[in-house]
Amino acid sequence: MTAIADLAATELATAIRARAISPVEAVESALARIDERRELNAFMAICADRARAEARRTETAIASGAPLGPLHGIPFSVKDLTNTAGVATTQGSGLFADTIPAADAVAVARARAAGAILIGKTTTPEFGHKPFTEGPFFGRTLNPWSHAHTCGGSSGGAAVAVASGMGPVALGSDGGGSIRIPAACCGVVGLKATLGAIPNLQAPDLFGTNSYVGPMARDVADTRLMFEALLGPERRDPYGQVESFPRRVLAEGARPRIALLLRCGNVLDAEVEAAVVAAMKKAEAMGMIVEPVELDLVALETPFLVLLRSLLRARLSAYATRSPEKLDPTLLATIESGASYTAADLCEAQFARSACFGKIQDILAHSDVIASPTLSAPALPVGLDPLGRIEIAGRDAGTIRGAWYPYTLPFNLTGHPALSMPCGLSEACLPIGLQLVGRWHEDAYLLDVAARLESALGFHVPTF
């Protein structure tokens, strides 16, 4: 039965429609895999009884000849930052251990309307505040490739679940790379779509948001399947007012122009550099045009931190004062550091955000896609201080955001769609991620380029 858990969502959807596999079998297989791999600690909550009941109803719908959605009978998970009606959403924190939302987030509702079956909530560091999926409320989520290395974060549980066959698709969220970082660490695909393309109404500041909900899967086709079910306008989202999204596609024989951003003011691991360069050589062999570009993204770490720390302080300072013992010490430190910023600092951070948007737009005026490493180095060892400095290539590379993921956080601020996909392995058998960035609302085109590259790279993720 558990072999079903290794199927791609596209394969599973086809088999369910053909009645070769039932939704009940699909759900039972995912639940069995979760039970088999409990040591990975990927889930905060598992809604097995509810999932089984939904699977029986979807099976009845198939038998009755009812119209089927594109995700009909597909098991999926949701990161614990995203609201799920009737299922606890704790934000990864003991503060909200008993919080059960009354309504699904828009993305969850759309996935379920497309026929997907929720099997559980995946782990996240408290309020998604750091790139390692660990915390006092649930412990540490393990990377299936190496338990000695982080699975990344903050959508670490989602990445581990997908990589391990605990459902072929998952919903993560991304406030600075939180889908793409764990996707790179766990060798899966993760998409942060264009701002507003997948509505996210949970952000307290909808106009200044840099937080996104998006799909994670083992390949580009499954990522696309989930994305298309989530895409659409939403009148309550200020960036979700586009009634008709552009459908530019990569035509057969077209030669997309790729701007290669190999370094961005950072120290780069030699194995990561070699893997990304090799991927670009394969892109050129396919007829793509690759041209190097230069851009300092490390400098954006400071304004990003102003925005992040100010937001967390505004949201959580009362909790930090009232119940500090319930919070991760690194979250407490992050909240406290937000006290030093002024209103002028916050405005200057927004100015930097606008300036970065202009620079990315200039590059994409002459290129179809930007390619870069997802991370400056493969998955880091567990136990590192997320607020400290790290070494890359034997050198002090700086603080973790500017040193390890300077490539991801800028695109949360600029709103451009960004995808991470595996492009190779290090000598230690750790996945290496390639990031692709597209123009606003050209998510479909970005997925086309990713699919073409995926076929050339021939990197197939094993299911653990």
C-alpha positions, 0 to 999 in steps of 0.5 A: 500500500505504501508504494502509492505514497511514492507516486507524483500527484499527477500520476496519482490524479490520473490513477484516481480518475481511472479508478486504478487507485481510490482516494481511500487508498491514497490517504491510507498510504500517506498516513502509513508513510507518516507513521513509518517516518515519525522520527522525522517529526514533520507534523504538528497535527495529523487529522487522520479520521477527518481525512479518511472520511473525506476520502470516502466521500470523494470515492463516492463522488467518483462512483456517482460520476460527479465532476472531479477537481484537478486535485480530486483525492490527492492528500496534501498537508498545510504548514502550521502558520496557515489557517485550517478550519477545524484543525489546530493552527498553533503558529509553531508555538505553545501560546496557541496550542489550542487555537482552532480556526473557524475558516480555512485560509484562501489557499487551503479552501481552494486546494480543498475545492479542487478535491485535495484532502487535508491530512495534517499540519506540518512543523514550523519554527515559531511564527516562521521567525528563523530558517531552521525548523526547530523550537521548544514546542515541538522539537526538531524536524529532521532532514531525511538526507542527513539528520546532522543537517538542517531541513531548512525553514520555516516550511521545513515540515512541508519540505520533509513531508513531500520529500518523504512521501507524506503526501505528494504536495504541500502548502508552505509559506514564504516570508524571506525564503521559507518555501525555497530554503527548505526546498533546497535543503530537502531536494524538492521544488518550491514556488513563491508565486507573484505577490497576490497571485495566491491570496494570503489574508493572514498578514496583518499589513496587507499592503506592506506584506512580504509573506506568501503561501505557495506549493511544494512538491517533488517535481515541477509538474506537481508544483504546477498542478497545485499552483493552478488550483490556488491561482486566482483573484481575491477582492480582499487582497490588495494585490489580488485584484488581477481578474485575468492573469497573463498566460505567457508560455514558453513556446516550442523552440523558443530561446529564453534569456537567462540572467545568471546571478552567481554571486550577490556580494556573498561568499559562495560554496564551491560545490554550489557554484559548480552545480549551478554553472553546470545547470546553466551549461545544460541550459545553453546546450538546450538553446537558452541564452545565459548572460551573467549579471551583477547585483548586490543583494547582501546589502538588503539584509539590514532593511529586511531585518528592520521589516521582520523584527519590527513586524514581530515586535508589533505582533508579539511583544505583549506575549513576550512580556506576559509569557516569555517562558513559552517562546523560543529564546531566539524569537524573544531576542528577535522581538527585543531587537525590534525595539531599537528601530525608529520610524525613519528606519522603517521608512528607509527599509521601504525605500530600499525595498523600492530600489531593489524592485527597480533593479530587478525590473531593469534586469528583467527588461532584458532577460526572461528569467533570473537564475541563481543559487537558492542558497550560498551553501547546502544544508547547514549543520544542526545546532547553529545559532540562527542569530549568529555568524556562519562559515562558508568555504572555510571563511566567516561569511557573515550573519545567516540571512545575508550569508546563507540566503541572500538570494531568496529574501529580496524577492519577498520584498519585490513581489517577483515569482521565485522557484527553487528546484534541485540541480545536483548533490554535494559530495556529502550527498546534500541537495543543491538548489537552483533558484529561478525568478520571473517577471510579475504574473509570469508564473506559468512561464517560469514553471515552463522554463523550470520544467525544461531545465528539469528534463535536461538536468535529469535530477530525480529526487528519491523518496525517503 
